Amino acid sequence: MRVDSHQHFWQPARGDYGWMPKDDPVLSRPYFPADLAPFLKQAGVGRTVLVQAAPTVEETEYMLGIADATPAVAAVVGWIDFEDGSHIRHLERLKKHPKFAGVRPMIQDIPDVDWMLRPDVQWAYEALLDLDLTFDALGFSRHLANFLAVFKRYPKLRVVVDHCMKPQIRDHGTAREELASWSEGMRRIAGETGAFCKLSGIVTEANPGWTVDDLRPYAEVVLDAFGPERVMWGSDWPVSRLRGEYGDWHVAAETLCAGLSPADRTAIFGGTAARFYRLEG
């Protein structure tokens, strides 16, 4: 069965999506399972991983409620406050839910690039290790060196890099330099740690009117460095709607992976995510 390793549902009226533009015609509207269901059916996707979009425990509980009522949602990646050690109680409590997989701090939105290295947040990585939960790494190319340091510090942490670490594909003026530095950082993470990577989110880092060839150099680095056994496809829907519909990115990803063996494509479009997130069935 195909797995979408990264999608979102949200209700802006909840009031905790601080990053969301107030009047964006694509983003600032509710998205529920019924909105996604036709696209999953069209793409042959049977299970998804629902990922946090607000920095609150309350949103995590909201998502788990959706997961309880939605068979297609196989796992939930939530959020806890890494700066508050008392939040270990939330991890311990949420761990008991059969669909709770792990957490994702919204590091891309934190001004301090060294935040993840601060002594006061290290308890959270240790707790994820102790509880055998996952860590979704969300950031940009500028975070690659620090993520490498964290992953090497906690080599048994179950880590997946979100959205290929968001290379800035749209910046044609610096694209060559960006590709080189991003590629080096990603290859080091792949070669020196056991981290996985989501083939997701790159269309929103490209220009409007992107083509598969715009994405290809970045996808090739990820596939070559991590290998299909550590790469999982994700839609990043509905954020991906900023650059196209669900099927547009799904078809593009299939095209990018067309030269791989059937077994490798099966891994990327389902098997790797099922193994990493320990999806049942």
Steps between C-alpha positions, in 0.01 A plus 500: 500500500622849416572738787505879501759563769417868552168681484304748711146577609416824677227732616626863510218595739685306767735798517843339548641505145714807546693452175188498285419816295158628601359548151688248289245339263681165512620469857263692726202268469408173672627169362336178613520131405212529256698762305798266457317172443439540122868574438611199703269279300624639170864445600437155647616613845346297780668639810642834610714653773332811642757759608468794737454853369466691830741522795251380761423175676133583446545469123663161550194384692278647226689295240477183705125551513496523120714186481258313726218579258698455176628152412729638228702695758745238621726719715521847652814710546425757767674769703628560851689797643869411496566800725277364777628185667164440663368413154644155545165423661332573167738269315436222749125551474488533121723194458207290620293594195545232231532754219740741671839463329715789618551875484619785283624827648449785252871579474468677164306778677746546791734800441792345692666256258678339798180442698511124451843486669395686815557304823146563621341311209716188511262325741247474217727302268586271790132453581422412138775239518378358828139482376600372154323786319588668171648843428406691183775751418355818349739769384692661216847453353641730768401239760679206337822517703316525830262218412802288413642574845173402670460181300857395580451583867195273512582227246211274606238775465243412232541805273349605169595819314186683387467646151860423400595785738331751269764593241417839351440382144328824399807720555651475155762764578660280765363162397837349410660602830191391693494161329868441574485591870165328554623188321812482716297535820243242398765251392676536833177432689429199279853363528578571865162428663208263468252776420222450247374768258160602368476566129249774565455875512736587217233629263421783741868599494489526119363780286139506379487304178773261620591200287623155591841599367514785755459243778712223355848606626371512857308173480804329350718606793248370753445169321871444448609602849232334711393219270138386455510309827532832686285724275123538534264699280273762659252743351527787751136562407342754527813719519597350166189660350699823486671351193252242373247238591563167672518309174747743343765427761415130520548458123820708510642282777412186306682647199805580712507141623415337165854371443505300822408136537143403594623399847666837553190689390289285731728599788489872423124514453408289800739249646755738648237711677323189630828370643618831647168590663420133577164516337278204569339289228 
